[in-house]
Amino acid sequence: MESVTAYIAEHFAESLTVEDMAAKAGMAPFYFIRIFRRETGFTPHDYLLRVRVAAAKYLLKNTELTSKAICFTCGFSSESAFSYAFKRSTSLSPTEYRSSQ
């Protein structure tokens, strides 16, 4: 799973599917999901979202990029998907997070 998590860390901004990740691991998708969850504690999708949100948090605090630019830079398909995932993860909107601390 280390190679897959490294792959996710390098390619999180791309459109990754479970099939892509399973192929990288050389496993069938269903089996891959089970093994990935057992090894990491997260489903592949949840892990990918965590990586994307972590990157967005960094960009919000350390750049002047707009939320829209950060959204697409981090691989989210839409601003609403970005806002929903970010708020679910941090309990703050991207704008609230940027202005906090």
N, CA, C and O atoms as a MOPAC input file, in Angstrom:
PM7 MOZYME 1SCF
protein

 N      0.81300 1    -1.19900 1     0.00000 1
 C      0.00000 1     0.00000 1     0.00000 1
 C      0.85600 1     1.26300 1     0.00000 1
 O      0.37800 1     2.33500 1    -0.37100 1
 N      2.10600 1     1.14400 1     0.41000 1
 C      2.96500 1     2.33100 1     0.41400 1
 C      3.11400 1     2.92700 1    -0.97700 1
 O      3.13100 1     4.14800 1    -1.13500 1
 N      3.22300 1     2.07300 1    -1.98000 1
 C      3.36600 1     2.59700 1    -3.34100 1
 C      2.09300 1     3.30400 1    -3.79200 1
 O      2.15400 1     4.29500 1    -4.52000 1
 N      0.94800 1     2.80100 1    -3.36300 1
 C     -0.32000 1     3.43200 1    -3.74000 1
 C     -0.49800 1     4.75400 1    -3.00700 1
 O     -0.92300 1     5.73600 1    -3.61600 1
 N     -0.18600 1     4.80500 1    -1.72200 1
 C     -0.32300 1     6.07000 1    -0.99900 1
 C      0.66300 1     7.10700 1    -1.53100 1
 O      0.34300 1     8.29500 1    -1.58000 1
 N      1.84300 1     6.67600 1    -1.92500 1
 C      2.80400 1     7.60300 1    -2.54400 1
 C      2.26800 1     8.08800 1    -3.89000 1
 O      2.41000 1     9.26200 1    -4.23100 1
 N      1.65600 1     7.18700 1    -4.65000 1
 C      1.06000 1     7.55000 1    -5.94000 1
 C     -0.04900 1     8.58600 1    -5.73200 1
 O     -0.14200 1     9.56200 1    -6.47700 1
 N     -0.87800 1     8.36800 1    -4.72500 1
 C     -1.95800 1     9.31700 1    -4.42600 1
 C     -1.36600 1    10.67700 1    -4.04600 1
 O     -1.85100 1    11.71400 1    -4.49900 1
 N     -0.33300 1    10.67400 1    -3.22700 1
 C      0.29900 1    11.92800 1    -2.80500 1
 C      0.87000 1    12.70600 1    -3.98900 1
 O      0.87300 1    13.93700 1    -3.97900 1
 N      1.34800 1    12.00000 1    -4.99800 1
 C      1.92800 1    12.65400 1    -6.16800 1
 C      0.88900 1    13.05900 1    -7.20500 1
 O      1.10700 1    14.00300 1    -7.96400 1
 N     -0.24000 1    12.35500 1    -7.24200 1
 C     -1.22700 1    12.56400 1    -8.31200 1
 C     -2.61000 1    12.96100 1    -7.80600 1
 O     -3.59500 1    12.80800 1    -8.52800 1
 N     -2.70100 1    13.47400 1    -6.56200 1
 C     -4.01200 1    13.78300 1    -5.98300 1
 C     -4.79100 1    14.80900 1    -6.78200 1
 O     -6.02000 1    14.82700 1    -6.72000 1
 N     -4.11200 1    15.66200 1    -7.52800 1
 C     -4.79600 1    16.70600 1    -8.29000 1
 C     -5.43700 1    16.16800 1    -9.56800 1
 O     -6.22800 1    16.85600 1   -10.21300 1
 N     -5.09100 1    14.93600 1    -9.92600 1
 C     -5.65200 1    14.32100 1   -11.12400 1
 C     -6.95500 1    13.60700 1   -10.78000 1
 O     -7.28100 1    13.41400 1    -9.60900 1
 N     -7.68200 1    13.22700 1   -11.79900 1
 C     -8.90500 1    12.47000 1   -11.60500 1
 C     -8.52900 1    11.00200 1   -11.36900 1
 O     -8.30400 1    10.25200 1   -12.32000 1
 N     -8.46300 1    10.60300 1   -10.10500 1
 C     -8.09700 1     9.22400 1    -9.76900 1
 C     -9.34100 1     8.42100 1    -9.44900 1
 O    -10.24900 1     8.90000 1    -8.77000 1
 N     -9.37300 1     7.20200 1    -9.94300 1
 C    -10.47300 1     6.30100 1    -9.63700 1
 C     -9.94500 1     5.12800 1    -8.82600 1
 O     -8.74000 1     4.87900 1    -8.77200 1
 N    -10.85900 1     4.42100 1    -8.20400 1
 C    -10.47000 1     3.21100 1    -7.46700 1
 C     -9.83000 1     2.22000 1    -8.42900 1
 O     -8.89200 1     1.51300 1    -8.06300 1
 N    -10.32900 1     2.16900 1    -9.64100 1
 C     -9.76400 1     1.26500 1   -10.63900 1
 C     -8.30600 1     1.61300 1   -10.93800 1
 O     -7.47000 1     0.72000 1   -11.08000 1
 N     -8.00000 1     2.91500 1   -11.03600 1
 C     -6.61900 1     3.35700 1   -11.25100 1
 C     -5.72100 1     2.92200 1   -10.10700 1
 O     -4.63000 1     2.39200 1   -10.31600 1
 N     -6.20500 1     3.15800 1    -8.88600 1
 C     -5.40800 1     2.81100 1    -7.70800 1
 C     -5.23100 1     1.30100 1    -7.57900 1
 O     -4.15100 1     0.82500 1    -7.22900 1
 N     -6.29800 1     0.54900 1    -7.86500 1
 C     -6.23000 1    -0.91400 1    -7.79500 1
 C     -5.25200 1    -1.45000 1    -8.82900 1
 O     -4.48800 1    -2.37400 1    -8.54900 1
 N     -5.27500 1    -0.87500 1   -10.01600 1
 C     -4.33900 1    -1.30100 1   -11.05800 1
 C     -2.90300 1    -1.01500 1   -10.62900 1
 O     -2.00800 1    -1.82200 1   -10.87900 1
 N     -2.68500 1     0.11600 1    -9.99100 1
 C     -1.35400 1     0.45500 1    -9.49900 1
 C     -0.87000 1    -0.57800 1    -8.47400 1
 O      0.31700 1    -0.89800 1    -8.41000 1
 N     -1.81300 1    -1.09400 1    -7.67500 1
 C     -1.48300 1    -2.09900 1    -6.65900 1
 C     -1.48300 1    -3.51700 1    -7.23000 1
 O     -1.05700 1    -4.46100 1    -6.56300 1
 N     -1.96400 1    -3.66000 1    -8.47000 1
 C     -2.03400 1    -4.97800 1    -9.08200 1
 C     -3.12100 1    -5.85600 1    -8.48500 1
 O     -2.95200 1    -7.06900 1    -8.36100 1
 N     -4.24000 1    -5.23800 1    -8.11500 1
 C     -5.34000 1    -5.95700 1    -7.47400 1
 C     -6.65800 1    -5.64600 1    -8.16700 1
 O     -6.79300 1    -4.65100 1    -8.87900 1
 N     -7.61700 1    -6.51800 1    -7.93700 1
 C     -8.98200 1    -6.23600 1    -8.37700 1
 C     -9.53400 1    -5.12400 1    -7.49500 1
 O     -9.19200 1    -5.05900 1    -6.31400 1
 N    -10.37800 1    -4.24800 1    -8.03300 1
 C    -10.88000 1    -3.11200 1    -7.25700 1
 C    -11.52200 1    -3.48200 1    -5.91200 1
 O    -11.21400 1    -2.86000 1    -4.89500 1
 N    -12.39600 1    -4.47300 1    -5.89400 1
 C    -13.06800 1    -4.83500 1    -4.64800 1
 C    -12.06700 1    -5.30000 1    -3.59400 1
 O    -12.14000 1    -4.89100 1    -2.43500 1
 N    -11.14800 1    -6.14300 1    -3.99700 1
 C    -10.12700 1    -6.64000 1    -3.06900 1
 C     -9.21800 1    -5.49000 1    -2.61600 1
 O     -8.85100 1    -5.40800 1    -1.44400 1
 N     -8.86500 1    -4.62000 1    -3.53700 1
 C     -8.02600 1    -3.47200 1    -3.22200 1
 C     -8.66300 1    -2.60100 1    -2.14100 1
 O     -7.98300 1    -2.19200 1    -1.19900 1
 N     -9.95400 1    -2.31600 1    -2.26500 1
 C    -10.64600 1    -1.48100 1    -1.28200 1
 C    -10.55400 1    -2.11500 1     0.10300 1
 O    -10.27400 1    -1.42900 1     1.08500 1
 N    -10.78800 1    -3.41500 1     0.18100 1
 C    -10.71800 1    -4.11500 1     1.47100 1
 C     -9.32300 1    -4.03300 1     2.08300 1
 O     -9.17400 1    -3.72800 1     3.26600 1
 N     -8.30900 1    -4.30600 1     1.27400 1
 C     -6.93300 1    -4.30600 1     1.77000 1
 C     -6.50000 1    -2.88500 1     2.13200 1
 O     -5.87200 1    -2.67500 1     3.17000 1
 N     -6.82500 1    -1.92600 1     1.29800 1
 C     -6.44800 1    -0.53000 1     1.55300 1
 C     -7.05100 1    -0.06400 1     2.87700 1
 O     -6.37500 1     0.56500 1     3.69100 1
 N     -8.31900 1    -0.37800 1     3.07900 1
 C     -8.98400 1     0.04200 1     4.31600 1
 C     -8.35900 1    -0.62800 1     5.53400 1
 O     -8.18500 1     0.00600 1     6.57500 1
 N     -8.02700 1    -1.88900 1     5.40600 1
 C     -7.41000 1    -2.60800 1     6.51900 1
 C     -6.04100 1    -2.01600 1     6.85600 1
 O     -5.67900 1    -1.91500 1     8.02900 1
 N     -5.28100 1    -1.62600 1     5.83300 1
 C     -3.92600 1    -1.11000 1     6.03200 1
 C     -3.88900 1     0.35000 1     6.48900 1
 O     -3.02400 1     0.73300 1     7.27700 1
 N     -4.82700 1     1.16400 1     5.99600 1
 C     -4.77300 1     2.60300 1     6.27000 1
 C     -5.85500 1     3.09200 1     7.23100 1
 O     -5.70700 1     4.14600 1     7.85000 1
 N     -6.92400 1     2.34300 1     7.35400 1
 C     -8.04800 1     2.78600 1     8.17000 1
 C     -9.04300 1     3.64000 1     7.40600 1
 O    -10.03100 1     4.10000 1     7.97900 1
 N     -8.79800 1     3.85900 1     6.12200 1
 C     -9.66900 1     4.67800 1     5.28400 1
 C     -9.97200 1     3.94300 1     3.98300 1
 O     -9.18700 1     3.11100 1     3.52800 1
 N    -11.11900 1     4.26400 1     3.39400 1
 C    -11.36100 1     3.78200 1     2.04300 1
 C    -10.44600 1     4.57900 1     1.11100 1
 O     -9.99200 1     5.66000 1     1.48500 1
 N    -10.16600 1     4.07600 1    -0.08100 1
 C     -9.33500 1     4.85000 1    -1.01200 1
 C     -9.90300 1     6.24000 1    -1.28300 1
 O     -9.15500 1     7.21400 1    -1.36100 1
 N    -11.21300 1     6.33100 1    -1.42500 1
 C    -11.84800 1     7.62300 1    -1.69100 1
 C    -11.65100 1     8.58300 1    -0.51600 1
 O    -11.28700 1     9.74200 1    -0.71600 1
 N    -11.88900 1     8.10800 1     0.69800 1
 C    -11.70700 1     8.96200 1     1.87400 1
 C    -10.25700 1     9.39500 1     2.03400 1
 O     -9.98400 1    10.53400 1     2.41300 1
 N     -9.33700 1     8.49900 1     1.74800 1
 C     -7.91700 1     8.83100 1     1.83900 1
 C     -7.56000 1     9.91800 1     0.83500 1
 O     -6.85500 1    10.87100 1     1.16500 1
 N     -8.04900 1     9.77200 1    -0.38800 1
 C     -7.80600 1    10.77100 1    -1.42600 1
 C     -8.37700 1    12.13000 1    -1.01200 1
 O     -7.72600 1    13.15800 1    -1.19600 1
 N     -9.58500 1    12.13800 1    -0.45900 1
 C    -10.17700 1    13.39900 1    -0.00200 1
 C     -9.34400 1    14.03000 1     1.10700 1
 O     -9.17000 1    15.24900 1     1.12500 1
 N     -8.82600 1    13.22500 1     2.03200 1
 C     -7.99400 1    13.75100 1     3.10900 1
 C     -6.72100 1    14.40500 1     2.55400 1
 O     -6.30400 1    15.46200 1     3.02700 1
 N     -6.11900 1    13.77400 1     1.56200 1
 C     -4.91400 1    14.33900 1     0.94600 1
 C     -5.24900 1    15.65600 1     0.24800 1
 O     -4.50900 1    16.63300 1     0.36400 1
 N     -6.35800 1    15.67500 1    -0.47100 1
 C     -6.75800 1    16.89700 1    -1.16600 1
 C     -7.06800 1    18.03200 1    -0.20200 1
 O     -6.66900 1    19.17200 1    -0.43800 1
 N     -7.77900 1    17.73000 1     0.88600 1
 C     -8.11300 1    18.75700 1     1.87300 1
 C     -6.84500 1    19.26400 1     2.56200 1
 O     -6.72100 1    20.46100 1     2.81800 1
 N     -5.91200 1    18.37300 1     2.86100 1
 C     -4.65000 1    18.79000 1     3.48600 1
 C     -3.89000 1    19.75000 1     2.56500 1
 O     -3.32900 1    20.74300 1     3.02800 1
 N     -3.87200 1    19.45500 1     1.27800 1
 C     -3.21600 1    20.34500 1     0.31700 1
 C     -3.94100 1    21.68100 1     0.25200 1
 O     -3.30600 1    22.73400 1     0.18800 1
 N     -5.26500 1    21.64100 1     0.27000 1
 C     -6.05500 1    22.88100 1     0.23200 1
 C     -5.80700 1    23.72200 1     1.48000 1
 O     -5.69100 1    24.94400 1     1.38800 1
 N     -5.72400 1    23.08300 1     2.64400 1
 C     -5.43700 1    23.81300 1     3.88200 1
 C     -4.09300 1    24.53200 1     3.77600 1
 O     -3.97200 1    25.69700 1     4.15600 1
 N     -3.10700 1    23.84300 1     3.26600 1
 C     -1.78700 1    24.45600 1     3.10000 1
 C     -1.86800 1    25.67100 1     2.17200 1
 O     -1.33800 1    26.73800 1     2.48100 1
 N     -2.53700 1    25.49200 1     1.03500 1
 C     -2.63300 1    26.58700 1     0.06800 1
 C     -3.44100 1    27.76500 1     0.60700 1
 O     -3.11500 1    28.91900 1     0.32600 1
 N     -4.47800 1    27.48900 1     1.36800 1
 C     -5.27500 1    28.56400 1     1.94400 1
 C     -4.45800 1    29.40300 1     2.92300 1
 O     -4.61200 1    30.62300 1     2.97600 1
 N     -3.61100 1    28.76900 1     3.67700 1
 C     -2.81300 1    29.47600 1     4.68000 1
 C     -1.54900 1    30.11900 1     4.11300 1
 O     -1.05600 1    31.10100 1     4.67000 1
 N     -1.02300 1    29.58500 1     3.02300 1
 C      0.29300 1    30.01300 1     2.55700 1
 C      0.32700 1    30.67700 1     1.19100 1
 O      1.40000 1    31.03100 1     0.70300 1
 N     -0.82700 1    30.85100 1     0.57200 1
 C     -0.85700 1    31.51700 1    -0.73100 1
 C     -2.00900 1    32.51000 1    -0.76800 1
 O     -2.83800 1    32.56000 1     0.14000 1
 N     -2.04100 1    33.27400 1    -1.80600 1
 C     -3.13400 1    34.21600 1    -2.03700 1
 C     -4.09700 1    33.69400 1    -3.11200 1
 O     -4.95900 1    34.43400 1    -3.58400 1
 N     -3.95100 1    32.43400 1    -3.49400 1
 C     -4.84200 1    31.86100 1    -4.50600 1
 C     -6.29000 1    31.93600 1    -4.04000 1
 O     -6.57100 1    31.83600 1    -2.84600 1
 N     -7.19600 1    32.11000 1    -4.97600 1
 C     -8.61700 1    32.12900 1    -4.63700 1
 C     -9.06400 1    30.71700 1    -4.27200 1
 O     -8.40500 1    29.73400 1    -4.61100 1
 N    -10.17900 1    30.63800 1    -3.58800 1
 C    -10.73800 1    29.32500 1    -3.24500 1
 C    -11.03200 1    28.51800 1    -4.50200 1
 O    -10.84100 1    27.30200 1    -4.53100 1
 N    -11.49400 1    29.20100 1    -5.53200 1
 C    -11.80000 1    28.52700 1    -6.79400 1
 C    -10.52500 1    27.92400 1    -7.39700 1
 O    -10.54000 1    26.77900 1    -7.84800 1
 N     -9.44500 1    28.67100 1    -7.40800 1
 C     -8.18400 1    28.16200 1    -7.94800 1
 C     -7.66800 1    26.99600 1    -7.11300 1
 O     -7.17600 1    26.00500 1    -7.65400 1
 N     -7.78300 1    27.11800 1    -5.80400 1
 C     -7.33800 1    26.03500 1    -4.91700 1
 C     -8.17600 1    24.78700 1    -5.14200 1
 O     -7.65700 1    23.67100 1    -5.15800 1
 N     -9.45100 1    24.98200 1    -5.31300 1
 C    -10.37200 1    23.87300 1    -5.56800 1
 C     -9.88600 1    23.01100 1    -6.72900 1
 O     -9.76900 1    21.79200 1    -6.59800 1
 N     -9.60600 1    23.63900 1    -7.84800 1
 C     -9.20700 1    22.88500 1    -9.03400 1
 C     -7.74100 1    22.44700 1    -8.98100 1
 O     -7.38200 1    21.42200 1    -9.56000 1
 N     -6.90600 1    23.20500 1    -8.30000 1
 C     -5.50500 1    22.82300 1    -8.11800 1
 C     -5.40000 1    21.53500 1    -7.30100 1
 O     -4.49800 1    20.72500 1    -7.51500 1
 N     -6.31700 1    21.35800 1    -6.37800 1
 C     -6.29000 1    20.18700 1    -5.49500 1
 C     -7.09400 1    19.00300 1    -6.03200 1
 O     -7.20300 1    17.97600 1    -5.36100 1
 N     -7.65100 1    19.13500 1    -7.21900 1
 C     -8.29400 1    17.99600 1    -7.86400 1
 C     -9.78200 1    17.83200 1    -7.62600 1
 O    -10.35500 1    16.80900 1    -8.00100 1
 N    -10.41900 1    18.81500 1    -7.01400 1
 C    -11.87000 1    18.71700 1    -6.81700 1
 C    -12.57300 1    19.02500 1    -8.12800 1
 O    -12.09500 1    19.83200 1    -8.92500 1
 N    -13.70400 1    18.38000 1    -8.34400 1
 C    -14.41100 1    18.52100 1    -9.61200 1
 C    -15.24900 1    19.79300 1    -9.68400 1
 O    -15.57000 1    20.26100 1   -10.77700 1
 N    -15.60200 1    20.35100 1    -8.53800 1
 C    -16.40500 1    21.57300 1    -8.51800 1
 C    -16.17900 1    22.30800 1    -7.20900 1
 O    -15.66800 1    21.74300 1    -6.24200 1
 N    -16.56500 1    23.56900 1    -7.19300 1
 C    -16.43300 1    24.35900 1    -5.97100 1
 C    -17.34300 1    23.84000 1    -4.87400 1
 O    -16.98700 1    23.88800 1    -3.69600 1
 N    -18.51300 1    23.34500 1    -5.24900 1
 C    -19.42300 1    22.82200 1    -4.22300 1
 C    -18.86000 1    21.53300 1    -3.61000 1
 O    -18.97800 1    21.32200 1    -2.40300 1
 N    -18.25000 1    20.67200 1    -4.43300 1
 C    -17.63700 1    19.44800 1    -3.90000 1
 C    -16.47800 1    19.80800 1    -2.97800 1
 O    -16.28600 1    19.17500 1    -1.94000 1
 N    -15.71100 1    20.82000 1    -3.35400 1
 C    -14.60000 1    21.28600 1    -2.52400 1
 C    -15.10900 1    21.81700 1    -1.19100 1
 O    -14.62200 1    21.41700 1    -0.13300 1
 N    -16.07900 1    22.71100 1    -1.23900 1
 C    -16.61200 1    23.30300 1    -0.00500 1
 C    -17.20000 1    22.24000 1     0.91100 1
 O    -16.98200 1    22.26500 1     2.12200 1
 N    -17.94100 1    21.31200 1     0.33200 1
 C    -18.55900 1    20.25300 1     1.13300 1
 C    -17.49800 1    19.38400 1     1.80800 1
 O    -17.57900 1    19.13500 1     3.01100 1
 N    -16.50500 1    18.92200 1     1.04800 1
 C    -15.45100 1    18.06400 1     1.60600 1
 C    -14.63500 1    18.82000 1     2.63700 1
 O    -14.27400 1    18.25900 1     3.67200 1
 N    -14.34000 1    20.07800 1     2.37300 1
 C    -13.52600 1    20.87400 1     3.28400 1
 C    -14.27000 1    21.09000 1     4.59800 1
 O    -13.70400 1    20.90400 1     5.67500 1
 N    -15.52600 1    21.47800 1     4.50400 1
 C    -16.30700 1    21.74100 1     5.71700 1
 C    -16.53500 1    20.45600 1     6.50800 1
 O    -16.51600 1    20.47100 1     7.73900 1
 N    -16.74600 1    19.37100 1     5.82000 1
 C    -16.93500 1    18.07800 1     6.49200 1
 C    -15.66500 1    17.67400 1     7.25100 1
 O    -15.74100 1    17.06600 1     8.31900 1
 N    -14.52700 1    18.00800 1     6.70500 1
 C    -13.25100 1    17.63400 1     7.30400 1
 C    -12.82700 1    18.57000 1     8.44200 1
 O    -12.28200 1    18.11700 1     9.44900 1
 N    -13.07600 1    19.87500 1     8.28300 1
 C    -12.54000 1    20.86100 1     9.22400 1
 C    -13.59700 1    21.58400 1    10.05600 1
 O    -13.26200 1    22.30200 1    10.99800 1
 N    -14.85100 1    21.39900 1     9.71600 1
 C    -15.97600 1    22.12100 1    10.33400 1
 C    -15.96400 1    23.61700 1    10.01300 1
 O    -16.71300 1    24.39100 1    10.60900 1
 N    -15.12300 1    24.01300 1     9.08100 1
 C    -15.05700 1    25.40600 1     8.62900 1
 C    -15.14000 1    25.45000 1     7.10800 1
 O    -14.72400 1    24.51200 1     6.42800 1
 N    -15.67500 1    26.53500 1     6.58800 1
 C    -15.62200 1    26.72800 1     5.14100 1
 C    -14.19300 1    27.10600 1     4.77600 1
 O    -13.42800 1    27.50000 1     5.65600 1
 N    -13.81000 1    26.99800 1     3.51200 1
 C    -12.46600 1    27.42500 1     3.12000 1
 C    -12.18100 1    28.88400 1     3.48400 1
 O    -11.06600 1    29.20800 1     3.89400 1
 N    -13.15900 1    29.75200 1     3.34200 1
 C    -12.97700 1    31.16200 1     3.68100 1
 C    -12.78300 1    31.34300 1     5.18100 1
 O    -11.92500 1    32.11400 1     5.61000 1
 N    -13.57900 1    30.63400 1     5.97900 1
 C    -13.44200 1    30.70600 1     7.43200 1
 C    -12.06900 1    30.17100 1     7.85700 1
 O    -11.42100 1    30.73500 1     8.73900 1
 N    -11.63900 1    29.09100 1     7.22800 1
 C    -10.33700 1    28.51200 1     7.57300 1
 C     -9.20100 1    29.49400 1     7.27000 1
 O     -8.27800 1    29.66400 1     8.06700 1
 N     -9.29000 1    30.12700 1     6.11500 1
 C     -8.24000 1    31.07100 1     5.72600 1
 C     -8.13200 1    32.23300 1     6.71900 1
 O     -7.03100 1    32.68200 1     7.03900 1
 N     -9.25300 1    32.70600 1     7.19300 1
 C     -9.23000 1    33.87300 1     8.09600 1
 C     -8.99400 1    33.48800 1     9.56200 1
 O     -8.77100 1    34.36800 1    10.39400 1
 N     -9.03800 1    32.21700 1     9.88600 1
 C     -8.81600 1    31.79500 1    11.27300 1
 C     -7.32700 1    31.72900 1    11.58700 1
 O     -6.49400 1    31.63600 1    10.68500 1
 N     -7.01100 1    31.77800 1    12.85300 1
 C     -5.64000 1    31.64300 1    13.39000 1
 C     -4.81500 1    32.80900 1    13.02800 1
 O     -3.64000 1    32.87100 1    13.39000 1

